[in-house]
Amino acid sequence: MLIKFTVENWESVKEPITLSMIATKERQHAERLPVVEKYGFRLLPVAAIYGANASGKTKICRAIWFARQFITTITQPESLINRIPFKLDKKIENEPTRFSFQILANEICYEFSFSITSEKVVEEKLTKFGPYSEKILYLRDSNGKVMFHDQSLSQDQRLKFIAEGTRGNQLFLTKTVDQNKDDFLAVYKWFKNNLIVLGPNSVPSNWGHFIYKENVPTYSMMNNIISKLDTGITRLDGIDIPFENIQFPEDLKAKILEDLQENGTLVLGRNIVISKRNGTLSAKKIVSYHKLTDGNETEFDLAQESEGTMRMIELLPAIIYLADTKSSKTYIIDEFDHSMHTMLVRSLLEYYLQSCSSSSRSQLLFTTHNVMLIDQDLFRRDELWLTERSVHSSTQLISLSEYKDIRNDKDIRKSYLKGSFGGIPKILLAAH
């Protein structure tokens, strides 16, 4: 789970901003808060980020996506780091960009932070927390030297060798995993497997897996939910198509065969799913079914469905995974409600939140403009966040819980639209 995220000098972010998922003392919806008894805190299962256009909501999502990619990808020798610093102040354009994550991985709390320029990593630090103490596992300085503060690590000659061979443009954490050293594997796996970032037009990499009915629960749940959402769709399914008929280069087909894991899936476009079974690639086309007037079904191509329906279909597996009581995924979704009706969006959120409890370990962070969701019957105040541009066009981030004296029965939507909390556009255009 994500505990805190901080970023500084990134796109529209000049000064450090922090998104904290640690619950405050307020009592609303307390029954759904994940409890981490070992550390004595409660975490939030959801965070909704509001703000005017160009206030920095998407930039926060992109910062998390960039950090995840940088942590989990091997960089090429001498390649530049594709970071995007704050560009409206030339004095800091060449200053490092800093990322910091506090996470819960395998029920252990870690803080992983790093600072980068376009050329190199200038600082990297991994800290492990106990209930009443903290231990720096390693610290990397601006010269690339890695210092181990844990005795067992400091005596590990192979770790020292890996540290000396870590290129300036890559993270030591990433290098250790690449060299099959598992000392910090839990942290790496959290970023690789548990942190998922989706944009407004992103298709989750595994969303088409449900049509391979080896995963019967997901297939059944998808169709059970879809049939209740008033889209006209009775069910989804996959029909076999000849793999050789798919129009893309042979060298790409060969690369997919090599890279795709056994029993893995890959979505091409929005409706073609490639699967690898027994070392062979096969393909299915996802289609929807609607009822005819005589009660029978007819097949529709997904391209015939509305954009909002497609967005809902693509996000449903994420909602199902989040609602799984055994899930430990953290989803970051930019423009969660893209093209979807307010009531549909609320239904999906309620479906997820109803599954949350003190033992939950999944989280959903999303950006939205949907003011109908600003409702204390749905969200706690500390689950609502606002982005605002400063006078220097730098993004600021504030939790609604920081505003005092907001009663539980207050119409916070009305107050938000009046500008009481900020996070709305300052429109100067007057009607003529």
DRENROPA-369881 format. One record per residue (C-alpha): residue number from 1; residue in three letters; chain; x, y, z. Coordinates in Angstrom, 1 decimal, padded with zeros to 4 digits. Example, Ala and Ser with C-alpha at 12.3 -4.5 7.8 and 13.67 -1.06 7.14 Angstrom:
! residues 2
> 1;ALA;A;012.3;-004.5;007.8
> 2;SER;A;013.7;-001.1;007.1
This chain:
! residues 432
> 1;MET;A;000.0;000.0;000.0
> 2;LEU;A;001.0;003.6;-000.6
> 3;ILE;A;001.5;005.5;002.7
> 4;LYS;A;002.9;008.8;001.4
> 5;PHE;A;004.2;010.2;-001.9
> 6;THR;A;006.3;013.4;-002.3
> 7;VAL;A;007.6;015.0;-005.5
> 8;GLU;A;009.6;018.2;-006.1
> 9;ASN;A;010.7;020.0;-009.2
> 10;TRP;A;008.6;018.0;-011.6
> 11;GLU;A;006.6;019.5;-014.5
> 12;SER;A;004.2;021.9;-012.8
> 13;VAL;A;005.5;021.1;-009.3
> 14;LYS;A;008.1;023.4;-008.0
> 15;GLU;A;008.0;023.2;-004.2
> 16;PRO;A;007.6;019.7;-002.6
> 17;ILE;A;004.0;018.4;-002.5
> 18;THR;A;002.9;015.4;-000.5
> 19;LEU;A;-000.1;013.1;-000.9
> 20;SER;A;-000.6;011.2;002.4
> 21;MET;A;-002.8;008.1;002.7
> 22;ILE;A;-002.6;008.0;006.5
> 23;ALA;A;-006.0;008.5;007.9
> 24;THR;A;-006.7;011.5;010.2
> 25;LYS;A;-008.7;011.2;013.4
> 26;GLU;A;-012.1;011.8;011.9
> 27;ARG;A;-014.6;009.1;012.4
> 28;GLN;A;-016.5;009.0;009.1
> 29;HIS;A;-016.5;005.6;007.3
> 30;ALA;A;-014.0;004.3;009.9
> 31;GLU;A;-015.1;000.7;009.3
> 32;ARG;A;-013.5;000.6;005.8
> 33;LEU;A;-010.1;001.9;006.8
> 34;PRO;A;-007.2;-000.6;006.5
> 35;VAL;A;-005.6;-001.0;009.9
> 36;VAL;A;-001.8;-001.7;010.2
> 37;GLU;A;-001.6;-002.8;013.8
> 38;LYS;A;002.1;-003.3;013.7
> 39;TYR;A;002.7;000.4;013.2
> 40;GLY;A;-000.4;001.8;014.9
> 41;PHE;A;-001.9;003.7;011.9
> 42;ARG;A;-004.9;003.5;009.6
> 43;LEU;A;-004.6;004.0;005.9
> 44;LEU;A;-007.1;005.4;003.4
> 45;PRO;A;-008.4;003.0;000.7
> 46;VAL;A;-009.2;005.8;-001.7
> 47;ALA;A;-008.1;009.4;-002.6
> 48;ALA;A;-010.0;011.6;-005.1
> 49;ILE;A;-008.0;014.6;-006.5
> 50;TYR;A;-009.9;017.6;-007.7
> 51;GLY;A;-008.7;020.8;-009.3
> 52;ALA;A;-009.1;023.2;-012.2
> 53;ASN;A;-007.7;022.3;-015.6
> 54;ALA;A;-003.9;022.7;-015.8
> 55;SER;A;-003.7;022.8;-012.0
> 56;GLY;A;-001.4;019.7;-011.9
> 57;LYS;A;-003.7;016.7;-011.3
> 58;THR;A;-002.4;014.8;-014.3
> 59;LYS;A;001.2;015.9;-013.5
> 60;ILE;A;001.0;014.0;-010.1
> 61;CYS;A;-000.2;010.9;-011.9
> 62;ARG;A;002.6;011.2;-014.4
> 63;ALA;A;005.2;011.7;-011.7
> 64;ILE;A;004.2;008.4;-010.1
> 65;TRP;A;004.2;006.7;-013.5
> 66;PHE;A;007.6;008.1;-014.3
> 67;ALA;A;009.1;007.0;-011.0
> 68;ARG;A;007.6;003.5;-011.4
> 69;GLN;A;009.1;003.2;-014.9
> 70;PHE;A;012.5;004.4;-013.7
> 71;ILE;A;012.6;002.0;-010.8
> 72;THR;A;011.5;-001.0;-012.8
> 73;THR;A;013.4;-000.5;-016.1
> 74;ILE;A;017.0;-001.1;-016.9
> 75;THR;A;018.5;002.0;-018.4
> 76;GLN;A;020.9;001.9;-021.4
> 77;PRO;A;024.5;003.0;-021.0
> 78;GLU;A;025.0;006.8;-021.4
> 79;SER;A;021.3;007.4;-022.1
> 80;LEU;A;019.7;010.5;-020.6
> 81;ILE;A;017.1;010.3;-017.9
> 82;ASN;A;013.8;011.5;-019.4
> 83;ARG;A;012.7;013.6;-016.4
> 84;ILE;A;010.7;016.8;-016.8
> 85;PRO;A;011.7;019.5;-014.3
> 86;PHE;A;009.7;022.6;-013.4
> 87;LYS;A;010.3;025.0;-016.4
> 88;LEU;A;008.8;028.3;-015.2
> 89;ASP;A;011.8;029.1;-013.0
> 90;LYS;A;015.1;029.0;-014.9
> 91;LYS;A;016.9;029.1;-011.5
> 92;ILE;A;015.9;025.5;-010.7
> 93;GLU;A;015.5;024.0;-014.1
> 94;ASN;A;018.9;022.2;-013.7
> 95;GLU;A;018.3;021.3;-010.1
> 96;PRO;A;017.5;017.7;-009.2
> 97;THR;A;014.0;016.3;-009.3
> 98;ARG;A;013.2;014.4;-006.1
> 99;PHE;A;010.7;011.5;-005.5
> 100;SER;A;009.9;009.9;-002.2
> 101;PHE;A;007.6;006.9;-001.5
> 102;GLN;A;006.6;005.5;001.8
> 103;ILE;A;005.0;002.1;001.2
> 104;LEU;A;003.8;-001.0;003.0
> 105;ALA;A;005.3;-004.1;001.3
> 106;ASN;A;004.7;-007.5;002.8
> 107;GLU;A;003.4;-005.7;006.0
> 108;ILE;A;006.8;-003.9;006.4
> 109;CYS;A;007.0;-000.1;006.0
> 110;TYR;A;009.8;001.2;003.8
> 111;GLU;A;010.7;004.7;002.5
> 112;PHE;A;012.4;004.8;-000.8
> 113;SER;A;013.6;008.1;-002.2
> 114;PHE;A;015.8;009.3;-005.0
> 115;SER;A;016.9;012.5;-006.7
> 116;ILE;A;017.9;012.8;-010.3
> 117;THR;A;019.1;015.2;-013.0
> 118;SER;A;018.9;014.5;-016.7
> 119;GLU;A;022.3;012.8;-016.5
> 120;LYS;A;022.5;010.9;-013.3
> 121;VAL;A;021.1;009.8;-009.9
> 122;VAL;A;022.4;012.2;-007.3
> 123;GLU;A;020.9;010.6;-004.3
> 124;GLU;A;019.2;007.3;-003.4
> 125;LYS;A;018.1;006.1;000.0
> 126;LEU;A;016.2;003.1;001.3
> 127;THR;A;014.9;003.0;004.9
> 128;LYS;A;013.2;000.2;006.7
> 129;PHE;A;010.8;001.0;009.6
> 130;GLY;A;010.0;-001.0;012.7
> 131;PRO;A;007.1;-000.2;015.0
> 132;TYR;A;009.4;002.1;017.2
> 133;SER;A;012.6;002.5;015.1
> 134;GLU;A;014.0;003.0;011.7
> 135;LYS;A;017.0;001.7;009.9
> 136;ILE;A;018.7;003.1;006.8
> 137;LEU;A;019.5;000.1;004.7
> 138;TYR;A;021.7;002.1;002.2
> 139;LEU;A;022.4;005.6;001.1
> 140;ARG;A;023.9;006.6;-002.2
> 141;ASP;A;025.5;010.0;-002.5
> 142;SER;A;026.1;012.4;-005.4
> 143;ASN;A;029.4;010.7;-006.3
> 144;GLY;A;027.6;007.3;-006.8
> 145;LYS;A;029.1;005.8;-003.6
> 146;VAL;A;026.7;003.4;-001.8
> 147;MET;A;027.0;003.3;001.9
> 148;PHE;A;025.4;000.4;003.8
> 149;HIS;A;024.1;001.2;007.3
> 150;ASP;A;023.1;-002.4;008.1
> 151;GLN;A;025.9;-004.6;009.3
> 152;SER;A;024.9;-007.7;007.3
> 153;LEU;A;024.6;-005.7;004.1
> 154;SER;A;027.9;-003.9;004.7
> 155;GLN;A;029.6;-007.3;004.8
> 156;ASP;A;028.1;-008.6;001.6
> 157;GLN;A;030.8;-008.5;-000.9
> 158;ARG;A;028.5;-009.2;-003.9
> 159;LEU;A;026.4;-006.2;-002.9
> 160;LYS;A;029.5;-004.0;-002.8
> 161;PHE;A;030.5;-005.3;-006.2
> 162;ILE;A;027.0;-004.5;-007.7
> 163;ALA;A;027.2;-001.0;-006.1
> 164;GLU;A;030.5;-000.3;-007.8
> 165;GLY;A;029.1;-001.5;-011.1
> 166;THR;A;025.9;000.6;-011.0
> 167;ARG;A;025.9;003.2;-013.7
> 168;GLY;A;025.3;006.8;-012.9
> 169;ASN;A;022.0;006.9;-014.8
> 170;GLN;A;020.4;003.9;-013.0
> 171;LEU;A;019.2;003.1;-009.5
> 172;PHE;A;021.1;000.8;-007.3
> 173;LEU;A;017.8;-000.8;-006.3
> 174;THR;A;017.1;-001.7;-009.9
> 175;LYS;A;020.7;-003.0;-010.4
> 176;THR;A;020.5;-005.4;-007.5
> 177;VAL;A;017.3;-007.0;-008.9
> 178;ASP;A;018.8;-007.2;-012.3
> 179;GLN;A;021.8;-009.1;-010.8
> 180;ASN;A;019.5;-011.5;-009.0
> 181;LYS;A;020.1;-010.2;-005.5
> 182;ASP;A;016.9;-010.2;-003.5
> 183;ASP;A;017.9;-008.1;-000.5
> 184;PHE;A;015.5;-005.3;-001.6
> 185;LEU;A;013.2;-007.4;-003.8
> 186;ALA;A;010.1;-006.7;-001.8
> 187;VAL;A;010.4;-003.0;-002.5
> 188;TYR;A;011.1;-003.5;-006.2
> 189;LYS;A;008.1;-006.0;-006.5
> 190;TRP;A;005.8;-003.5;-004.9
> 191;PHE;A;006.5;-001.0;-007.7
> 192;LYS;A;006.6;-003.6;-010.4
> 193;ASN;A;003.5;-005.7;-009.5
> 194;ASN;A;001.4;-003.7;-007.1
> 195;LEU;A;001.6;-000.1;-008.4
> 196;ILE;A;-000.5;000.4;-011.6
> 197;VAL;A;-000.9;003.8;-013.3
> 198;LEU;A;-003.6;004.4;-015.9
> 199;GLY;A;-004.3;007.5;-018.0
> 200;PRO;A;-007.6;008.6;-019.5
> 201;ASN;A;-007.0;006.4;-022.6
> 202;SER;A;-004.9;003.7;-021.1
> 203;VAL;A;-005.9;000.0;-021.5
> 204;PRO;A;-004.8;-002.1;-018.5
> 205;SER;A;-002.3;-004.6;-019.7
> 206;ASN;A;-004.2;-007.6;-018.3
> 207;TRP;A;-007.8;-006.4;-018.8
> 208;GLY;A;-008.5;-008.9;-021.6
> 209;HIS;A;-007.3;-011.8;-019.6
> 210;PHE;A;-010.9;-012.5;-018.3
> 211;ILE;A;-012.0;-013.9;-021.7
> 212;TYR;A;-009.6;-016.9;-021.2
> 213;LYS;A;-012.0;-018.8;-019.0
> 214;GLU;A;-009.3;-020.4;-016.9
> 215;ASN;A;-009.9;-017.4;-014.8
> 216;VAL;A;-013.6;-018.2;-014.2
> 217;PRO;A;-014.2;-015.8;-011.2
> 218;THR;A;-013.1;-012.7;-013.1
> 219;TYR;A;-015.1;-013.8;-016.2
> 220;SER;A;-018.2;-014.4;-014.2
> 221;MET;A;-017.9;-011.3;-012.1
> 222;MET;A;-017.3;-009.1;-015.2
> 223;ASN;A;-020.5;-010.3;-016.9
> 224;ASN;A;-022.5;-010.3;-013.7
> 225;ILE;A;-021.6;-006.6;-013.1
> 226;ILE;A;-022.0;-005.5;-016.7
> 227;SER;A;-025.5;-007.0;-016.9
> 228;LYS;A;-026.5;-004.7;-014.0
> 229;LEU;A;-025.1;-001.4;-015.3
> 230;ASP;A;-027.8;-000.5;-017.9
> 231;THR;A;-025.5;-000.4;-020.9
> 232;GLY;A;-027.6;-002.8;-023.1
> 233;ILE;A;-024.8;-005.4;-022.9
> 234;THR;A;-025.8;-008.8;-021.6
> 235;ARG;A;-022.3;-010.2;-021.6
> 236;LEU;A;-018.8;-010.1;-023.0
> 237;ASP;A;-016.9;-012.9;-024.6
> 238;GLY;A;-014.0;-013.7;-026.8
> 239;ILE;A;-014.1;-015.4;-030.2
> 240;ASP;A;-011.1;-017.1;-031.7
> 241;ILE;A;-009.4;-015.4;-034.7
> 242;PRO;A;-006.5;-016.8;-036.7
> 243;PHE;A;-003.3;-015.3;-035.3
> 244;GLU;A;-001.7;-015.2;-038.7
> 245;ASN;A;-004.5;-012.9;-039.9
> 246;ILE;A;-003.4;-010.1;-037.5
> 247;GLN;A;-001.7;-007.4;-039.5
> 248;PHE;A;001.6;-006.5;-037.9
> 249;PRO;A;005.2;-007.2;-038.8
> 250;GLU;A;006.7;-010.7;-038.5
> 251;ASP;A;009.6;-009.4;-036.4
> 252;LEU;A;007.1;-008.0;-033.9
> 253;LYS;A;005.2;-011.3;-033.8
> 254;ALA;A;008.6;-013.0;-033.0
> 255;LYS;A;009.3;-010.5;-030.3
> 256;ILE;A;005.9;-011.0;-028.7
> 257;LEU;A;006.5;-014.8;-028.7
> 258;GLU;A;009.8;-014.3;-027.0
> 259;ASP;A;008.7;-011.7;-024.4
> 260;LEU;A;005.2;-012.8;-023.5
> 261;GLN;A;005.2;-015.1;-020.4
> 262;GLU;A;003.6;-018.5;-020.5
> 263;ASN;A;-000.2;-018.1;-019.9
> 264;GLY;A;000.3;-014.3;-020.2
> 265;THR;A;-001.9;-012.0;-022.3
> 266;LEU;A;-001.3;-008.9;-024.3
> 267;VAL;A;-004.0;-006.5;-025.5
> 268;LEU;A;-003.6;-005.0;-029.1
> 269;GLY;A;-005.7;-001.9;-029.7
> 270;ARG;A;-008.8;-002.2;-027.5
> 271;ASN;A;-010.3;-005.6;-028.4
> 272;ILE;A;-007.6;-008.1;-029.7
> 273;VAL;A;-006.1;-010.2;-027.0
> 274;ILE;A;-002.9;-012.3;-027.7
> 275;SER;A;-002.2;-015.2;-025.4
> 276;LYS;A;000.7;-017.6;-025.0
> 277;ARG;A;-000.2;-021.2;-024.3
> 278;ASN;A;002.3;-024.0;-024.4
> 279;GLY;A;004.8;-021.8;-026.3
> 280;THR;A;002.2;-020.9;-029.0
> 281;LEU;A;000.5;-017.6;-029.6
> 282;SER;A;-003.2;-017.4;-030.1
> 283;ALA;A;-005.7;-014.6;-030.5
> 284;LYS;A;-009.2;-013.7;-029.5
> 285;LYS;A;-011.4;-010.8;-030.3
> 286;ILE;A;-013.5;-009.4;-027.5
> 287;VAL;A;-017.1;-008.8;-028.5
> 288;SER;A;-020.2;-007.8;-026.7
> 289;TYR;A;-023.7;-009.3;-026.8
> 290;HIS;A;-027.0;-007.5;-026.8
> 291;LYS;A;-030.6;-008.9;-026.7
> 292;LEU;A;-032.7;-008.9;-029.8
> 293;THR;A;-036.4;-008.1;-029.5
> 294;ASP;A;-037.2;-011.8;-029.7
> 295;GLY;A;-035.1;-012.5;-026.7
> 296;ASN;A;-032.1;-014.0;-028.5
> 297;GLU;A;-028.6;-012.5;-028.5
> 298;THR;A;-026.7;-010.8;-031.2
> 299;GLU;A;-023.0;-010.0;-031.4
> 300;PHE;A;-021.5;-006.5;-031.5
> 301;ASP;A;-018.0;-005.3;-032.3
> 302;LEU;A;-016.6;-003.3;-029.3
> 303;ALA;A;-016.1;-000.4;-031.8
> 304;GLN;A;-019.9;-000.1;-031.9
> 305;GLU;A;-020.1;000.6;-028.2
> 306;SER;A;-020.0;004.1;-026.8
> 307;GLU;A;-016.8;005.6;-025.5
> 308;GLY;A;-018.2;005.7;-022.0
> 309;THR;A;-019.2;002.0;-022.2
> 310;MET;A;-015.7;001.1;-023.4
> 311;ARG;A;-014.1;003.1;-020.5
> 312;MET;A;-016.3;001.2;-018.1
> 313;ILE;A;-015.5;-002.2;-019.7
> 314;GLU;A;-011.7;-001.5;-019.5
> 315;LEU;A;-011.8;-000.3;-015.9
> 316;LEU;A;-014.0;-003.1;-014.6
> 317;PRO;A;-011.2;-005.6;-014.1
> 318;ALA;A;-009.3;-003.0;-012.1
> 319;ILE;A;-012.4;-002.5;-009.9
> 320;ILE;A;-012.8;-006.3;-009.4
> 321;TYR;A;-009.1;-006.7;-008.5
> 322;LEU;A;-009.4;-003.8;-006.1
> 323;ALA;A;-012.5;-005.3;-004.4
> 324;ASP;A;-010.8;-008.7;-004.0
> 325;THR;A;-010.2;-009.1;-000.3
> 326;LYS;A;-006.8;-010.7;-001.0
> 327;SER;A;-005.7;-007.8;-003.3
> 328;SER;A;-002.7;-005.6;-002.5
> 329;LYS;A;-002.8;-003.5;-005.7
> 330;THR;A;-002.6;000.3;-005.7
> 331;TYR;A;-004.2;001.8;-008.8
> 332;ILE;A;-003.5;005.4;-009.9
> 333;ILE;A;-006.2;006.4;-012.5
> 334;ASP;A;-006.1;009.8;-014.2
> 335;GLU;A;-009.6;011.0;-015.2
> 336;PHE;A;-011.3;007.9;-013.7
> 337;ASP;A;-014.8;009.1;-014.8
> 338;HIS;A;-013.7;009.8;-018.4
> 339;SER;A;-016.8;009.7;-020.7
> 340;MET;A;-018.9;007.9;-018.0
> 341;HIS;A;-022.2;009.0;-016.4
> 342;THR;A;-022.0;010.2;-012.8
> 343;MET;A;-024.3;007.5;-011.5
> 344;LEU;A;-022.2;004.8;-013.2
> 345;VAL;A;-019.0;006.2;-011.7
> 346;ARG;A;-020.5;006.3;-008.3
> 347;SER;A;-021.7;002.7;-008.6
> 348;LEU;A;-018.3;001.5;-009.4
> 349;LEU;A;-016.7;003.4;-006.5
> 350;GLU;A;-019.4;002.1;-004.1
> 351;TYR;A;-018.8;-001.4;-005.3
> 352;TYR;A;-015.1;-001.1;-004.4
> 353;LEU;A;-015.5;000.8;-001.1
> 354;GLN;A;-018.1;-001.7;000.2
> 355;SER;A;-015.4;-004.4;000.0
> 356;CYS;A;-012.9;-002.4;002.1
> 357;SER;A;-012.3;-003.3;005.7
> 358;SER;A;-009.6;-003.1;008.4
> 359;SER;A;-007.8;-006.0;006.7
> 360;SER;A;-007.9;-004.5;003.2
> 361;ARG;A;-004.6;-003.8;001.4
> 362;SER;A;-005.8;-002.3;-001.9
> 363;GLN;A;-006.0;001.4;-002.8
> 364;LEU;A;-007.5;003.6;-005.5
> 365;LEU;A;-006.2;007.1;-006.2
> 366;PHE;A;-007.8;009.0;-009.0
> 367;THR;A;-008.3;012.4;-010.5
> 368;THR;A;-011.7;013.7;-011.5
> 369;HIS;A;-013.8;016.8;-012.3
> 370;ASN;A;-017.1;015.0;-011.2
> 371;VAL;A;-018.4;017.3;-008.5
> 372;MET;A;-021.4;015.0;-007.9
> 373;LEU;A;-018.9;012.7;-006.1
> 374;ILE;A;-018.0;015.4;-003.5
> 375;ASP;A;-020.3;013.9;-001.0
> 376;GLN;A;-019.6;013.0;002.6
> 377;ASP;A;-021.9;010.0;002.3
> 378;LEU;A;-019.3;008.6;-000.2
> 379;PHE;A;-016.0;010.0;000.9
> 380;ARG;A;-014.2;011.1;004.1
> 381;ARG;A;-012.8;014.6;004.1
> 382;ASP;A;-009.3;013.2;004.2
> 383;GLU;A;-010.0;011.2;001.1
> 384;LEU;A;-010.7;014.4;-000.9
> 385;TRP;A;-007.7;016.4;-002.3
> 386;LEU;A;-007.5;019.7;-004.2
> 387;THR;A;-004.9;021.0;-006.6
> 388;GLU;A;-004.3;024.7;-007.0
> 389;ARG;A;-001.9;026.8;-009.0
> 390;SER;A;000.1;029.3;-007.0
> 391;VAL;A;000.9;032.8;-008.3
> 392;HIS;A;004.0;031.3;-009.9
> 393;SER;A;001.9;028.6;-011.6
> 394;SER;A;003.3;025.9;-009.3
> 395;THR;A;001.0;023.1;-008.2
> 396;GLN;A;-000.1;023.0;-004.6
> 397;LEU;A;-001.9;020.0;-003.1
> 398;ILE;A;-004.1;020.2;000.0
> 399;SER;A;-006.5;017.7;001.7
> 400;LEU;A;-010.0;018.8;002.5
> 401;SER;A;-009.4;017.6;006.1
> 402;GLU;A;-007.0;020.6;006.6
> 403;TYR;A;-010.0;022.9;006.5
> 404;LYS;A;-011.3;023.1;010.0
> 405;ASP;A;-014.9;023.2;011.3
> 406;ILE;A;-016.5;021.3;008.4
> 407;ARG;A;-019.5;019.4;009.9
> 408;ASN;A;-020.3;015.9;008.8
> 409;ASP;A;-023.7;017.1;007.5
> 410;LYS;A;-022.2;020.1;005.5
> 411;ASP;A;-022.9;020.2;001.8
> 412;ILE;A;-019.2;020.3;000.8
> 413;ARG;A;-020.1;020.1;-002.9
> 414;LYS;A;-021.9;023.4;-002.7
> 415;SER;A;-019.0;025.0;-000.7
> 416;TYR;A;-016.5;023.7;-003.3
> 417;LEU;A;-018.4;025.2;-006.2
> 418;LYS;A;-018.6;028.5;-004.4
> 419;GLY;A;-014.8;028.4;-004.2
> 420;SER;A;-014.6;028.0;-000.4
> 421;PHE;A;-011.8;025.5;-000.7
> 422;GLY;A;-010.1;026.5;-003.9
> 423;GLY;A;-009.4;023.9;-006.6
> 424;ILE;A;-011.7;025.6;-009.2
> 425;PRO;A;-010.9;027.6;-012.3
> 426;LYS;A;-010.6;031.4;-011.9
> 427;ILE;A;-012.5;032.3;-015.1
> 428;LEU;A;-012.3;035.9;-016.2
> 429;LEU;A;-014.3;035.5;-019.4
> 430;ALA;A;-017.5;037.5;-019.1
> 431;ALA;A;-020.7;036.9;-021.1
> 432;HIS;A;-021.6;039.5;-023.6
